[in-house]
Amino acid sequence: MQNIVVNNWVTQSAAASTLTNGLVAYWPLNEASGTRSDLHSNSLDLTDNNTVGQGTGNVYANAADFEETNSEYLTRSSTDLLQPLSFTISMWIKPEDLTGPVTPLLSKHDSMESEQSYLLYYYPPTNKLYWAIYENDGAGGPGGSVPQANTGSSPMSSGSWYHIVVTCDDQNQSQLILNDGTPFTASLTDSMYQSSSVFSFGAYYSGGAPVASSYFDGLMEAVSFYNRVLTAAEITSLYNSGAGLEYTEL
């Protein structure tokens, strides 16, 4: 950012970025294999399951390359840092296969009612992208209330990069935003349920194990997690005209 000297005072030519405010984790996902590092202060590194590989990235030179046929996914054990009542998650993905029963992108979810918090997934039968928040009904679990923001049909195609942002504004609404477009929203009436399920990229769980034949197939990178809802201007900054932002650029 350029500095300007005016009457011996140093000013900045643009307002300081707010994109590190409330940042919980940032995973570039640009490693060749193995543990994926969190570059931010909480060291929420991700465990590699079944050897997630590496491919050509959009934001970074390289990105994590998930192969559905090998049941590849990344996980982090449960922590309250990844389930605040209000939050934002930003990620870049390039799908390589959008067929199959369910294509999970990220989750803190298990089929057991007491283990469900949130789930972002593409559902091939409807050709829509869904963002589900599992609400706490006050009886020890989310009950039957699962508000889901969803896109129109066929929002994505294989072989293209997409910027996805999802938000949860406690007891207000959730948002699903694709390529800095108009948000798709769902109304929330209760707080999200605080589960002990695994946090995962590329898979979702049932009975403590990933659901068979339901894995993400494609590339993923530059994932950031915030403990607040970002503004529209901040989301536009993260999109950066389709180029995204590396951690050092926040």
N, C-alpha and C positions, 0 to 999 in steps of 0.2 A: 504494500500500500504506500503510495507516494506521500511524502511529507512536504508541507508548504510553509515557508517562513514569512510571517506577517508581523511587522513591528517588533522583531526579536522574539515573538511567540511562535512556537512550532505547532501547527495544526495538521490534521489529516484530511486528505482530499475526499474521503468517503467515510461513512459511519463504520465503526468497528463491527466485525462479524459477531453474531450471537450464536453461531452454529456449534460452539463447544459448551454453551450453557445447558445444563441438564443432560449432557452426554454421559451415558452409562457405559457404552461399549462401542468400539468400531473394529470390525473385522474386514480387512482388505480381501481375504480369501485368495491371496496370490501365491501361496506356497505350492511347491511341487506335489507334496503329499504330507501325511502325518498331521500333527497338531496344528490347528489354525489359530494364530495369535490375535488377541485383543490388544490393539495399540494404545487404548486409553488406560486410565489409571486403575481400573478395577481388576485387571488381569483375568477376565472371563474367557479364557482360552477354550477352544472347541476340540472335542475328541473326534478323531477320524474313525469311522466305522466302515470296514470293507474297502478301504483304500480309495478314497475320493481322489481323482487325478487332477490334471491341470490342462487348461486350454487357453486360447487367446482371449484376452479381456477387452473391455471397452473403456473403463476408467483407468485400470492398471494394464500393464503389458500382459499379465496373466490373470486367470480367474480359476476358481474351483470348477471342475468338470465332473458332474454326477452322472453315473451310468445306472439306469433303472434295472437293467438285466443283471447287474452285479450287486443290487440291493445296497447301494452306497448312500451314506448320509452322515451328517455331523451333529454332535450333541453336546449339551452342557447340563450337568446335574442341576436340580432345582435350586433356585435362589430367589429371595424376595426382590433382588435388584432387577430381575427380569419379569416382574409382574406388579409394577406399581399400578395404582388405580387409574391414572392418566398417563398415557405414553404415546410415542411415535416410533415406528420402525421404517427405515428407508433401505431399499435394496435394489440392485440391478440384476436382471436375469435374462438369459437367452435360451428359451425352450428349444429342445431338439426333438421332442416327441410329446404330443399333447393327447395321446390316445390312452386307453386303459380305464379302469374303474374310477380312480381318484388320483390327481396329481398334487400332492402336498408340497407347499413351498416352505412354510415355517409353522411350527406348532408348539404349544404347551398344552397338551391334550392327550387324554386317554379315554377309551370308550366307557370306562367306569364313571358314573355320574360325579363322584367326589374328586375326580382327577382332571377336570376340564376347565381351562382358562380361555384360550383363544386358538384359532386355526385359520390359516390362509391357504386356500387350495383352488385349483382349477378342476372343474367337474365336466369331463367330456360329454356325458349325455345331454347336458344343456348348453355346452360350449360357453360357459360363463366362469368368471373369476369371483370367488366368494371370500369375504372376511367376516368370520363368526366370532362373537363375544359371548361367552357362557356366563350368564348373570347368576348372582348369589340370591337364592330365594329365601334366605334366612333359616333354612332347615338343614344346613350342613352340606348343601350342594347346589348346583345351578338349576336343578329342576327342569322344567320344560321350556324355559325362556332362553332362546338363542337368537338374538337379533343378528341378522346377516346383511351387510351391505354387499351388493353384487353389481357387476357390470352388465351391459347388454351382451347379446350373443356374439361370439367370436371376437373378443377384444384383443387376442394375441394370435400369432402364427409362429410356426417353427422357423428358426434361423434368424430372428430379429432380436435386437436388444430392447428391453423395456425397463423403465424406472417405475417401481411400485412403492408407494407410501401408504401405510395404514396407521390409523390413530384410534385411540380410545379416550374419550373425554368423560370422566366418571359421572355416571347417572345423567348424561346429556345425550351424546351421540357417538357413533363410530364413523370413520371415513375410510374410503378406499379410493386412492388417486393413482391414475395411470398416466405416465408421461406428462405430468404437470397439467393434466386436464381438469375438467369440472369434477368435483368430488361426488362419489356415490356414497350415500349416507344411510344409516339405520339408527333409529331412536333407542336410547337406553333408559331404563327406568330404575335399575338397581346397579350396584357396583359389580364389577367382574369378580367371579369366584377365584379365590386364592388357592390354587392347587399345588400339589407336590410332584406333579408329573414332570418328565424330562423336557427341556427346551431343545428343539430339534430343527435343523434345516434339511429338507428333502425327504422327510418321513413323518408319519404320525402313528400313535400307539393305540393298541387295544390289548388289555390285560397285561400290561407291562412289557410288551414287545411290539416292534414295528409291524404294521399291517402288511401282510404279504402281497406282492404284486402292485403295491401302491407307493411308488417312489418317484421323485422328481428326476427327469432326464434332461440335462442341459447344463448351462454355465451359470454361475452366480458369483457376485463380487460386491465390494464396497458397501457392506451392510452396517448401518448405524442404528443404535437403540438409545432413545431419549426418555427420561422420566417426566416428560411434559408434552403437551400438544404443540407442535410447531405451527407457526403462522404460515399463511399462504405465500408470503414473500420469502420466508425461509425455505419452504419446499421448492419454490422456483429457483432459489440459489443452489440447492442440492442437485436439482435437475441440470442446471448449467447448460441450457440449450442442447441437451442430449449428451454432453461430455462427462457429466458427473464431477465429483470432487474427491480427490485423494485426501487422506487424513491430514496431511500437512497444509492443505488448502482450506480447511474449515475456518 
